[in-house]
Each structure stands twice: as C-alpha cells, then as structure tokens.
C-alpha cells in the first residue's frame, strides 16, 4: 500500500518515518507566516496597511463596469501601488474558499485603482495574483478622463483604457528617462500674422492663458509650422501641449516642424507605425514628465501630458478621428472634455470647417481664427467648374475621360509642374451601368453591384464575389456597359495614353505616396491619399464630383467640400498660375463654397439647416443596430428620457464591396465594425434627444445594454450602440 506521502509500507524517503513527517507538517501549519503559493497566496499574511486593492478588471462588458476588491499579500505590499498593471483571478464564485481566501477562476489582466482599509464585500476576497510591473501607468487624471469618455459614449471603462494605455513592453519600460528640458522662449508669430486673431492667440498661450479657438487655415504647407508655433508658445509658459492629427503623414509633417523649432528630444511622436516598443517608450517619457509636447494619431488623444496647457486637433472632419472600437470615441469630443476638465487651451484647425466646429463658435465656447478675404484670394488657386450643361455641349467629354476644360488645364499645367487628378474611387472600374438606359448592373444571385476588376472586361459581384458572364439589362435588354464611377487605375491608364510623354503616378489605398517631385507628371489619387508636391501642384482636376455629392448621407456635401479643399490646398496660388477644375454642377452649395473658398460660410448654413431639422450636432443622437427582433426587444426594454424621439427602425443598407467578409477576391478580410455579418440583415433605429439630455440618453442605453448582457443574451441577439454616429444616412 502507498502512504499519504507516496512511499511504500509507511516508509519515508531518506529514512524519515511517518512520525517525523507528521511533526514537519504540524510545524508548517503552526508557523506565523506560512510559505505562500504563487498566484493564490493561500495562507499568506496580508499587507498591514490598506490590505484591500480595488481593481478594474479588463473584461470590457457593461454589467461588469465597476471595481472589484482583492486582498493584498504582504509580499506585494511595496509594488501594489495605485495605477500599476496587475493580474487577478476572476470568476471563481463564492464556493471555492480555502483558509478564508477565495481561490480558482481564470487569470485576467487589470489595473489597481486604489488601496483601502476595508472592503464593502462581505465574503472572502481573492488575493492579487501578480503585479505585472511596478510602473504606475494609470494616473488619476487619465482614470477620470477615461471614466468621463465611457459615460459619454455609453461604454465601459475597461474598453476606454484599452484605447488609452498602450500595451506593455518590458525593454522600453526598463529604459531610463532623462530630465525635462527647460521651457523655450516664446516664439515669433510668423505666418500667424496672416490671421486676424492669430498673434493674440499665440501671445495668450505664451502668457499662460487658455484661449479656445476654431482655426480655418489658409491653403498651403504652412499649417504644420503654425501648429508647431502654438505648441512652442505653450511650452514657453511651462505647460505641456498635445496635437492629434488623422493619419501618419500629417503627423510626420508636424513632427518635422516641431523638430525644426524645438530641436531634437523635446517632443514625442505617438503613431501606430512606430512599433510597439518605440511607441511605449515615447508614451512613458510623456507620462514620466520628461517630454511635455506630443503629436500623434487618434490614440494620442489620451496621452498623459503633464500640466496640459493646449490641445490641438487638425482636420476634425476626417473619419480617422472616430475610433472603430467600442465605445467609438471621437478625437474632437475627447479633446473638448480634456480642455474643460484641465482648463487648458483648445485649438480646432483645418482647411475646412465642420458643422461641429461652427457650432462651437456659434455657442460662444470657442472664438474663430480666420484670414481676411484678401489673404484668402492671395493664397488660394483659381477654381473653375464643369457642370452637366458643359458636359452635354462638350463633344470631347462624351468620348473621353476628361472634359475639354480639364484637358486644357492639365496640358497647360504640365508645362511647368505636376498635375493632381483626384478620383473618388480606387481600382479599375468599381461600378458598371447599362450604356443605353444607365440602369445599374446588378448580380443575378444577390442583386449586388457588378464591378470590372481588371482590364479584361470580366465582371464580378461586389457583394458575393461571383463572376457574371452574359449579362444583359433587365430594363431595356441592352448588353453594353459603361463605367458609372471610373477608378484610379483606369483613370491612370487613360491619362497615360493621352499624355504618352508624361510620367503617371498613382496614390491610393494599396500604395500611398508621401511626396512627389516638382517636375511635370500626372498624379492620380483617391481622396485623402494626395501626396505633397515640391513647390505645389501646377493644377488639379477633381473628377466625378457627383459621385461624392450623391452619397445618401447627411454629411455628403460637407465631406465632398472637405476632400476637394484638401486637394486644392496643395495647388499653387492663383498668382503663381495654380488652377483647379471640379467636375460638378456649379449651382450646388458645396461647389459654390469651393469656388469662393468659403468653408466657414458653408458650415454655418449647414448648421442652420440642421437646427431646423433637429439633426446633430444641434441634437444628440444614438444608433441602435442589430437583428430586427433584437432591436425591437431593446427598444421595448430601455427607459429613454421623456424628450427622446425614436426614428425607425429601418433596414440597414447592405455593405459595399470589401466592407464585409465577402467571397471571391475579398475573402479573408476582417468584417468592419458595425457591418452586418455576411448573409444577415440588420435594422437600425436612431434615438434623438435635445441638447442637455445627451448624458441621460447615454446612461439609459448603457443600463439597458448591461441588463441584457447580464441575462446572457447570445452573440446573435446582441445590439450595437453608437452614440453620435458619424453616418446617419
């Protein structure tokens, strides 16, 4: 027989008998501090002071959006400080308790929020399993901001902190950080003198003030240097500054401008392109106070800058400023919260003006910084239009890709510089239609749009990926097709044949150019991917304007104007011969705003119309989407504010090509957040409340969603909530 210790016939290893082993076990039991077992700490003594740790577990579900209490073993007392990363056991239940300590459950990451003397929980506490790192990455300012963002967007604190705190990298954490450099001298106003209130804004920053402004920048490359001067003025007052831009290319331009003004090592660049180690090292330098100025992309909006004195957001209308992960915060709104909480300066800048920016000015929360009309005329290119009437009279336009005016402007511009050609879609011929009756070409299997993926003429469905052979129009019986929207690659091929001696470069999603030489060339680009030309473009052609204006979305006109001005701002000014041709109906409001270079006036008129209709940003709105039955159940259970209005639900539009996990060429691509799974039909309801009820709406939605998740609804029955959705149709 085997004994309890695993020996035969009651014997013991090394000649020790059963009586000796029993004495050893008894001595261990009676020891004042038994040897603790790692990650369970069974029987270990607790910290003598503040033995309870409140931990935010990284679960990210609404019904667990609270702190959980854990016991602090004495061995972890020194390193278990508020703000550190910890690991805890979660989900064991109250039945698995040994020696007064709860055990079991899976290990999960979390943040230690605070230490307290007693717990409100009456049962046994589990112990902290591990302090991952003694680095306190979650300070009280960042915790408070994350909680405010979670409440505003009806989300969980853990989800916000996943966006706010970068993943740990041990080597970066072990690197030493130097002392912060002394404040620089206040800068000269430079090109800020072009704006009526520009010099005063800089002076207020340097004097320690906290002005709030909406800045409409003049076209040209000076915007990055102007932001850098605002940062330098803030540093001169002994405070920190934070700049958030929509993408890596503008971040690089601001980074270079800051390097020229401040010198090396005085600011941090926080972008995803930097890699995990470098980004975490830069982030730690900011948190430790060694660096007081930050420029970065979306996640940098949470950067823990010491003594924050200025927050800047550039081009707030760019979709990249809205996070695609729950709870979907927007950079502009988060930086508004930071400006209010930290009582710091706020600068919202761009070549255009969004409706939200116009509302900040109209409400008096921010002051406008704009240039006079003479300055605008001197800096902007000449803008010419080609409308439907011009196209009908233009023989060349019916047979070729370019209207005669655009052809002539491109030919003249190529004599002394590059010419930019903006097309609204990438690819070859993204959409096809009947050449006789203009009826869109649809797939026979799923009614999806047919696309020409290459020059061979083969048709492929943009939804299901099936090849389509032998197509004919169901309306008129025609067999000939025409391009509804011609893509960037097809445009580049046609222009290459038209100008055989001129190099043609393309810039789009697959390959984005940063800069191009100042020599003659045709640069075909999709919106937002336009490279900067040395010395500026000689001309720009903005093609298929109707495609952007015709989108069924409330922001179609605003977004089209922003993309047009973003491209036209790269063109030389009118005095240097810069010319822009836009192919769109000249009577439309966005086109007129481009011709006059008056984005502020366009935003003000849009805001007035939104106010009449009760649409955002005048009202607050939330979107609830999911399966029809799930949306109906949610709307029946949620206790909305009395002044809430429910619009819908209505069926959601089927996603365009590439938005879901489509078959064929798009197979394997991850499904975009908020897009229905392949084969499912979702509905969406919009909930609208007047100003002042936004917080109540978010709280009601969060409570109802938490209750559903606590009941354990299936994945397919869950609904998706997005407060302030960027696209509302």
N, C-alpha and C positions, 0 to 999 in steps of 0.2 A: 504494500500500500504506500501511497505517497502522502507525506505530511503537508501541512499548510504551506510550508516553505519550499515545497517541491523536492525534498530529499526522500530517500527510501527508508522504510522501517524506523521513522522517527529520528534518524541521524541528522547531522548538520555538517555543512562544509567546514573543512579546517578543524574538525574535532569538536566544534561547539555543540553542546547538547541543547535539547528543547528548553530546558530551564534558563539557559543563558540567553537564548533568543527572546524568550518571554520578558526577561529583565530589560533587554535592549528596547523592545517595543514599548514597555511601560515608561522607561526613561524618556523616550521621544515624546510620548503623549503628555508627560508632565512638564516638559520644557516650557519656559516662559514664552519663547519665540520659536515656534516650530519652523522647520525648513519649508519655505513656501514653494509651491509648484508654479512654474512659469505660466502666465496667461490665465490661471484660475486663482492663484494666490489663496488656496484653501488653508485656513488656519493662520494666515499671516496677520501680523499686527497692523492696525490702520494708522494713518497719519495722526499725530497728536493734536494738531490744529487744523481746522477746516477739513475734516475727513471725508467730505462728500463733494464729488465733482458733478457739475451739470454739463451734460454732453449733448451736442447736436449730432445725431447720427445721420450718416449720408444715405438716407433712404429715398428722399425726394417724392414721397407720396403725401397727399394733403392731410389725411387723417392722422399722420404721424408728425405733423409740423409743430413740434414742441420739443422741449428739453427733457432728457432722461437722466435720472440720478444714478451715480455709480460710486462705490466705495474706493477710496484712495489708499492703496497699500503704503506702508511706511517706506518701503524701498523706492517708491516712485514719488515721494513727497517733494523732493527738490526739483524734479524735472516736470512734474504735472502742474504747469503754470497756465493761467488763462491764455487762450489763443493758440496753444500747441495742437498738433495733429495727434490723435490717439487711435487705438484700436480697442474695441469693446465687443463683448459677446451679447448678441441681441436675438430675442425671440425664443428664449428658453421656457417661458411660462413660470408660474409661481409654485409648481410642484417639485421642481428639481432643486432642493435646498439641502446643503450639507454644511454642518457646523456654522449655521447662521448666515451662510453665504450662498447666493443663487449661482448655479452653475449651468453649463450647457448653452445651447444656442450657437449660431454661426458668428464668426469674427467679421466685423464690419468697421469701416473707417468712420471717423468723426472728428469734431473739434471740441476741445474743452473750453467751455464758455466762461465758467466761474467756479470758485470753490466756496462752499458754505459749511456751516457748523452742523446743521441737521437737515434731514430730508423730509419732505412732505409725504413721501410714500411710506405707508405703514408696514410694508412687508420687508423681506430680506433683499439686500442690494447685491448685485453682482459687482465684482471688482474691475477696475480698469485692467485690461489685458496687457496693454503696452503703450508707452509713449513713443510714437514713431520718431519724433525729432523734438529737441528742446527749443527749436526756433518758433517764437510766437508769431505766426503768420496772420492771425485773425485778431486785429485790434478792435477796440470798442467803436471807433469811427466807422470802420468798414462793416462791422456787425450791424450797427444802426442803419447804415445806408442799405445794406442787403435786406434787412427787415422791411424798410420802407418800400423798396422796389418790389419785394414779394407781395406786400399788401396791396400795392397799387395795381399789380397785374394779376391778382388772384392766384398767385403761385406759392410754392413752398420755399422756405429759407434755404434748404439744402440745395435746391436747383439753382438758386441765385449764386450761392457760394461756389458751385461748380464752375460758373462762368467767371467769378470774381477772383478766385485764388488758383493760380496755375499749378499743375502737377509738380510734385517734389522731385528734385534731382540732387542726390547726395553730394556729388562732387561740387556742384555750384553752391550748395549750402555751406560746404566746408571752406570755401574761398573767403579770404578776409576782405573787408570793405574799408576803404580809406575814409578820411575825414571830409566833410563837405567843403567845397571851395568857398572863399569869401564872396559876398554879393558883388556883381559887376556894377559899373557906373551906369547911370540912366542913359539910354540911347538917344540919338538924334531922331527926329520924327521921320526923316527920309521921305519915302513915297506916301506916307500917311498924310502929307500936306495936300495931296490931291483931293482929300475928303473934307467936307465942311467941319466935322467934329472929330476928325482923326487925331490931330495934335492934342486936343484936350483929353481924348480918351487915353492916350499914352501917358500924358502928364498925371492924370488921376491914378493910373496904375503905379507909376513910379513913386507917388506920394503916399501909397498905402491905401488908396480908395478902392471901392468895389463897384465900379460902374457896370451896367448891363446894356448891351448893345446888339442890334441886328445890323450886320455889315453887308452891303451889296458891293462886292469887289468889282473893280474895273477889269475889262479883259486884258489878258497879257500874263506874263510869268511872274509879276511882282508879288502876287498874293502870298507865296511862301515866305518871302523875306518880310512882308508886313506882319505875318503871324509871328515870325521869329523876333521881330522888334517888340511886339506886345509881350512875348514871354520874357525878353531881356528886361523890359521895364518892370515887370512883376518881380523878377529876381532881384532887381536893384532895391526893391522895398523890403527885402529879407524874407519874401514869401515864395511859395512854390507855384508851378504852373503845369497844366495838363492840356494837351492838344489831341483831339481824336479826329481822324480822317477816315474816309470809307474804304481805302484799299492801300496796298503796299506801295504803289507808285507815288501817289501824293505824299505818303509817309516818308518816302526816301527824299523827296524834294524839300519837305520841311526839315528833315534831319540834316540835309546838307546846308540849308540856310542857317540852322542853329549852330552847326559846326563852324561856319564862317564867322558868325557874330560872337559866339561864346568861347570857341576853342574846344578842343577835344576833352572828353571826360566830364563835361558839365551837364549833360542831359542823357536820358535813356531812350532807346527805341524799342518799343514793345509791339512786335508783329509776329504772326504765326510762322512766317518764313524764316525767322531767326533760328528756329530749332528749340527743342525743349530746354537744353542746358543753358544756352545763352539767354533765352527769354527769362528763365527763372533767376539767373544771376543778375540780370538787369532789374527784374522786379524786386529782388531782395535788396539791391542797392537803393532803390526808391524807398522801400519800407524802413530800412535802417537809417534813412536820412542822409546818406552820402550823396544822393542826386536829388535835386529839387525841381527839375524840369523833365517832362515826359511827353513824347509824341508816339502815337501808336494807332492801331486799328481798333475795331469795336470793343474787344475785351479790355482795352486800356481804360475804358470809362470808369472802371472800379479801381484803378491804380492808387495805392495808399500814399499819396503825396503828402509830405509833412507841411503843415502851415499853408494849406492850399489858399492861394490868392487869386487864381484865374483858371477858368475852364473855357476851352475853345472847341467848337465843333464846326468842321468845314463840310459844306455841301450836305446839309441835313436831309435833302430830298432823295439821296441815293439809297436804294433798297438795302445796300450792305450795312447800313446803320441799324437795321432792325434784325435782332437776333432770331435765328431759326430754331433755337432750343427753348424749351419751357423755362420761364414763363413769358418769353418773347419780348424782352425789354427793348426800348428804342434809345439810342445814344442821346438824342436831344432831350428826352424826358428825364433820363437819369442825371444828365449834367444840370438840368434845371433843378432837380432835387438837391444835388450837391451844392449848387450856388445858394439855394435857400438855407440848407442845413448849416453850411460852413460860412455863410455870409461873405462869399467871395465874389469876384467879378465874373461876368459871363459874356462871351462873345460868340455869336452865331453868324458865320460868314459863308459866302458863296457867290458865284457869278450870278445866280438867280435868287429868287425869294420864294419860299414856300408859303402856303396858306397859314401854316402854323406859325411861321416867323412873322407874318403880317399881323396875326392875332396878338402876338407878344407886344408888338408896337402899339396896336390899337388899344390894348388893355392898359397901357402905361407901364407894364412890367419892364420893358426894355426901350431904349431910345434908338432911333435909326441913325446909321452912319452911311451916307450916300454921297456920291460926287455930283457936282452940278452938270447941267446939260452940255455945257461947252466941253467939260472934261470927258464926258461920255462920247461925244461926237469925235473928239480928237483920238480917243483910244480904240473905238470900235471900227470894224470893217464896214464896207458898203454892203447892204443886204438887198438882193433882188429876188423876185418871186416868179414862179411859173405856175399858173393856175390851170383849171380844166379848159377854160376858153383858149388859152395859149396853146395847150396841147392839141386841141381839136383843129386849130389852124396850122399846126406845125407838121408838115409832111415828114420831116426827119424823125420827129418823135414817134410817129406811128410805125416807122420801120426800124428804128434803132433804139438802143438803151437810153440815150441821152437826148433831151430836148436841144434845139438849136442854140438857145442862150447858154445852157450849161456847157455844150460842146465848145462854144466860142470862148467862154470864160476859162475853161480848162486849158484850151490851146494857148491863150494869152498868158495864163499864169505859169505854164511850163517853160516859158522863155527865161524866167529868172528865179525859179524856185519850185519846191514841191507843191502838189495839189492834193488836198484831202477829199476823199469821196466817202461819205457816210451812208451806209445802207442799213435798214432796220433789222435785217435777219442775217445769220451766218449760213454757211452751207452753199449748196448749188442752186436749186430752185425749191425752196421749202414748201410752197403751196401752188397747186395747179387748179385751173378752171377751164371750162369749155370755151373754145375760141369763138364759137358762134353766139351763144347766149349768156356767157360769163357765169354760168351756174358752177359753184364749187365742185370739184371732183371728189367723190366720196367712195369709201371702201364698200364693196357689196356685202361683206361679212359683219362689220361693226359700225358702218357709217362714219368711220374716221376719215380725216383728210388725207388725200394722196399726195405723196412727195416724190420729186425726182432726186435721188440720192447722188447721181453722178451724171456725166455727160452722155451715157449710153442710151438714155431715154427710158430706163426701167422705172416703173412706178412701184412704190412701197407705201403701205398704210402707216401713218404716223402714230396710230394707237396700238394696233395688234401686230404690226410688223409683217403682215402677209404681202407677198408680191401680187401685183394686179396686172393681168395680161388681158388684152382685148377689151379695154374699157370703151364704153360709149355713154353719151349723155342721156340720162333718163328723161330729160325735159324736151330736148329737140332732136335727139338721135345722132348728134354730131360725134365725130371720132377724133377731132383735132383738139389739142390742148394748148393753153397759153399759161405763162407764169403769172400767178396772182401777186406774189411778192418775190422778187429775184434776190437770191442770197449773195453773200460777199464773194464767194469763189467764182460764181458765174459772172458777176459784175467785173471781177478782175480779169477773167478771160476775154470778155468782150472789149474792155478798155485796152487790153494788151494788143488785140488785133487792130483796134482803131488807132493806137499810137505805137506802132511797132518799134520805134527807136527809143522809147522811153521805158525805163525800168518800172515794174509794177510790184508793189509790196502790199501784203495783206496783214491785218492785225485783228485778231478775234479771240474766241474762247480757247481754241487749241494752242494758239501761239500769239501772244500779246507783245507787241513791240513797245519799248520804253521811249526811245528816241529814234529819229531818222535824220540823215544829213540834210543840209540846206540846198543840195543840188537838185535839179529838176527830176521829179519822179511822181508817179501816181501812187497814193497811199489809200487803199481801200480798207475801211474799218467798220466794225459794228459799233453801236453807241456804247460809250464808256471805255472802249479799248483804243481810242485815238492816241497815237504817240505824239510826243512833242517834237516839232521840227526846229532845227537850229536856225535862228533868225525868224521863225514863224513861217506859216504856210503862205504862199502867194494867193491861193484861192481855196475855197471849199465848196463842194457840191453836196447838198443834203437831199437825197433821193427818197422817193416813195413816202413823202410826209403823211399822206392819207392813211398809211398803214399804222402809224403811231397814233394819229388823231382819232382813228376809227375804233380803237380798243373799247370794249364795253366796260369802262371803269370810270369812276368819279374823278380820278386823277389823270386821265389820259391827256388832257390839254396841258396841265401843269408839267407832267413828266416829259411830254414832247418838247415843250419850250426849254426845259432844263437840259435835255440832251442836245438840242440844237445850239443853245448858247454855249454849252460846254465844248462843242466842236468849233463854233465860230470864234470863241475866245482865243483859240490857238492860231488864228489868222492875223496877218499883219494889219495894222490900222489903215483906214481909208487914205490917209495922206501918203502911205507907202504903197498904195495900189491894191491893198487887200480887198477881195470881193467874195461874197458868199451868195450862192444861189440855192434857194429852197424850193423844191417841187411840191407845192401845196397851195390850196385855194387861198388867195391873198386876203379875202374878206374875213377869214376866221380870226378869232381873238388871239390865239397863241401866235399866229403868223404875223399879225399886226404888231404884237408886243416884240417879236424878234426884229422886225423892220425898224421900229422906233428904238430898239434896245431899252425896253421899259419893263423889266420883270416885276418891279415893285407894283406898278400900276395894274398889271395882270393879276398879281396875287391879291391886291386889295379888292378888285372886282369879283374875283372868285370867292373871297371871304364873305362879301356882301350876299352873294347868291347862296352860299352855304348857310348863312344866318337865316335867310328867308325859308329855306327848305328844312332847317333843323339838322343838318348834317355836320359831322366833325370838321374842324375842331371846335365849332361852336357848341356842340353837344358831345357827350361821352358815349361811346358805343362799344359793345362787345359782340363777338360772333360765337355762336354755339353750333358745332357741326358734328355729324356722325350719321349712323344709320337712322332711318326715319323714325322707327319705334323708339330708339334711344333718345333722340332729340325731343320727341313728344313726351316721354316719361320725365326727362329732366325739366322741361318747361312746366310740367304739371307739379313738380315737387319743389322747385325753387321759390323762395319767398322774396320776390322782387320788390324794390321800393315802389311806393304808391304812384310816383310820377314816371315809372318806366313804361316804355312802349315797345311791344314785340312786333317786329316786321318779319313775316314769313311763318313757318319755314318754307323754303323753296328748294328744288333740286339744285345741287351744285353742278357747275359746268364740268364736263369730262376733261381731264387734264390734257394739255397739248403733248405733242411728241417729246419724249425724253423726261416728262415730269414724273412718270411712274415707272414701275418695273416692267416696261413693255417688252414684248418679244422681239425677235429679229436682231437688228443692229443695236438696239438699246438694252438687250438682255444683260442682266448682271448689275445694272446701275441701281444704286440705292434709291428707294422711294423717298421723295421730298417730303418734309414735314408738312402735315396738313392736307396732303393729297390722298384721296381715297385709294385703298388697295385695289389692285387690278381685278376687275370684274365686279366690284362693289359700287353701289350707287348711294351717295350720301346726300343729306339735306343740310341746309344751314339756315339758322334763324339769327337775325340781328336784334339786339336789345339796346334801345336808345334811352338815355336819361338826360335831363337838362344840366347845365353847369351847377356844381355843388353837390350833385348826387353820385358822382363817379366813385367815391370811396364806398358808399353804401352798396352800389351795384357790385363792385369787386368783392366785397365781403359776403354778399348774398350768394354769388356764384361760387365762391370758394367753399362756403359752408355746405351748399348742396352737393358740390362735387366730392367733398370729403365724406359726406354721409353715404353717397353711392359707393365710393371706394371701400369704405369700412364694411359695407354689406357684402363686398367681394363680387362685384359685377364682373362678368367675363370681359376679356380684351375686346371682343367684337361689339359689346354693348356699351363701351365707354364713349363719352363725348369729348370733344376737343374744345377748349375755351381759349379764346384770344381776345384780350382787352385792347382796344384801339387797333383793330386790324388795319394793315396798310392798304389792302384791296377789299373794297366792299361792293364792287360791281357798279 
